Amino acid sequence: MSDYIENLKWRYATKQFDSDKELEESKIEILLDSVQLSASSYGMQPYEVLVIKDKETRRKLHPAAFEQPQILDASYVLVFCANTIIDEAYLDEYVENIVSTRGMKKEDLSGMKEMIMNAVISQPQENKIEWAKRQAYLALGNLLSAAAHYKIDVCPMEGFDPTQFNQILELEGKNLATAVIATVGYRSEEDQLQHAKKVRKPKEKLFHRL
Ligand SMILES: Cc1cc2nc3c(=O)[nH]c(=O)nc-3n(C[C@H](O)[C@H](O)[C@H](O)COP(=O)(O)O)c2cc1C
């Protein structure tokens, strides 16, 4: 079996982190790189990620995540947030980024801008936020794979109250809304779930080859 698949089998949604084993700065940077390099619809990356190490903030978030222990025991809590204002100015900033990164002329991108205006910017607000959240989940997926490769433990988490998270982290004023979170660190040897067999659909139910 390939090492890549072996590592994916090694990973599991960690319930108990070893709070004495802190994730190295260089490792969190690699994981953040994997998030930054994630694919997104039109390349717009309509999300931002809070990288929370601060213990006090995590203590505040803990009850809002149904007191799941990962919030306190992992080295980091990453909060993937959808951008809530995705308007023409937001798109212009993206266009400017392409212009400066690739040395292009703004005029060359006018067709692209018009297409994104029609396909995304003109959508109702709820659709845009849902779309933005979906893009954040893709970044979470990339983070999970990268972490497995480096034998770093992660628990992806939806078990929290987004309204409370938004309030505690004062996200409304930053035009952000919590989509999904991930706790990152190293597993505790005591976490028995690491020994459990993976429960997955059989391939014949998952894949349909046409
Ligand atoms: C989007 C998402 C949300 C999840 N939320 C939680 C959570 O709040 N708490 C938790 O302990 N596990 C959570 N999980 C972990 C899943 O239960 C786990 O990934 C699944 O059972 C498969 O097991 P494995 O990841 O260990 O292979 C979540 C997973 C995903 C992808």
The ligand as an SDF file (V2000), in Angstrom:
LIG
                    3D

 31 33  0  0  0  0  0  0  0  0999 V2000
  -17.1920   18.3660    9.1140 C   0  0  0  0  0  0  0  0  0  0  0  0
  -16.8980   17.4230   10.2410 C   0  0  0  0  0  0  0  0  0  0  0  0
  -17.3630   17.6980   11.5110 C   0  0  0  0  0  0  0  0  0  0  0  0
  -17.0370   16.8710   12.5910 C   0  0  0  0  0  0  0  0  0  0  0  0
  -17.4010   17.2310   13.8720 N   0  0  0  0  0  0  0  0  0  0  0  0
  -16.8870   16.5350   14.9140 C   0  0  0  0  0  0  0  0  0  0  0  0
  -17.0310   17.0020   16.2390 C   0  0  0  0  0  0  0  0  0  0  0  0
  -17.6210   18.0490   16.5140 O   0  0  0  0  0  0  0  0  0  0  0  0
  -16.4840   16.2810   17.2420 N   0  0  0  0  0  0  0  0  0  0  0  0
  -15.7930   15.1210   17.0120 C   0  0  0  0  0  0  0  0  0  0  0  0
  -15.2960   14.5210   17.9590 O   0  0  0  0  0  0  0  0  0  0  0  0
  -15.6380   14.6580   15.7480 N   0  0  0  0  0  0  0  0  0  0  0  0
  -16.1430   15.3280   14.7040 C   0  0  0  0  0  0  0  0  0  0  0  0
  -15.9370   14.8880   13.4180 N   0  0  0  0  0  0  0  0  0  0  0  0
  -15.2000   13.6340   13.1960 C   0  0  0  0  0  0  0  0  0  0  0  0
  -16.0030   12.5390   12.5030 C   0  0  0  0  0  0  0  0  0  0  0  0
  -16.8860   11.9530   13.4040 O   0  0  0  0  0  0  0  0  0  0  0  0
  -15.0170   11.5310   11.9020 C   0  0  0  0  0  0  0  0  0  0  0  0
  -14.2350   12.1740   10.9390 O   0  0  0  0  0  0  0  0  0  0  0  0
  -15.7200   10.3380   11.2830 C   0  0  0  0  0  0  0  0  0  0  0  0
  -16.3950    9.5810   12.2470 O   0  0  0  0  0  0  0  0  0  0  0  0
  -14.7310    9.4210   10.5560 C   0  0  0  0  0  0  0  0  0  0  0  0
  -13.7120    8.9680   11.4290 O   0  0  0  0  0  0  0  0  0  0  0  0
  -12.1740    9.2900   11.2110 P   0  0  0  0  0  0  0  0  0  0  0  0
  -12.0590   10.7350   10.7970 O   0  0  0  0  0  0  0  0  0  0  0  0
  -11.5770    9.0630   12.5790 O   0  0  0  0  0  0  0  0  0  0  0  0
  -11.6530    8.3610   10.1840 O   0  0  0  0  0  0  0  0  0  0  0  0
  -16.2840   15.6880   12.3520 C   0  0  0  0  0  0  0  0  0  0  0  0
  -15.8470   15.4070   11.0480 C   0  0  0  0  0  0  0  0  0  0  0  0
  -16.1220   16.2710   10.0190 C   0  0  0  0  0  0  0  0  0  0  0  0
  -15.5470   15.9750    8.6490 C   0  0  0  0  0  0  0  0  0  0  0  0
  1  2  1  0
  2  3  1  0
  2 30  2  0
  3  4  2  0
  4  5  1  0
  4 28  1  0
  5  6  2  0
  6  7  1  0
  6 13  1  0
  7  8  2  0
  7  9  1  0
  9 10  1  0
 10 11  2  0
 10 12  1  0
 12 13  2  0
 13 14  1  0
 14 15  1  0
 14 28  1  0
 15 16  1  0
 16 17  1  0
 16 18  1  0
 18 19  1  0
 18 20  1  0
 20 21  1  0
 20 22  1  0
 22 23  1  0
 23 24  1  0
 24 25  2  0
 24 26  1  0
 24 27  1  0
 28 29  2  0
 29 30  1  0
 30 31  1  0
M  END
$$$$
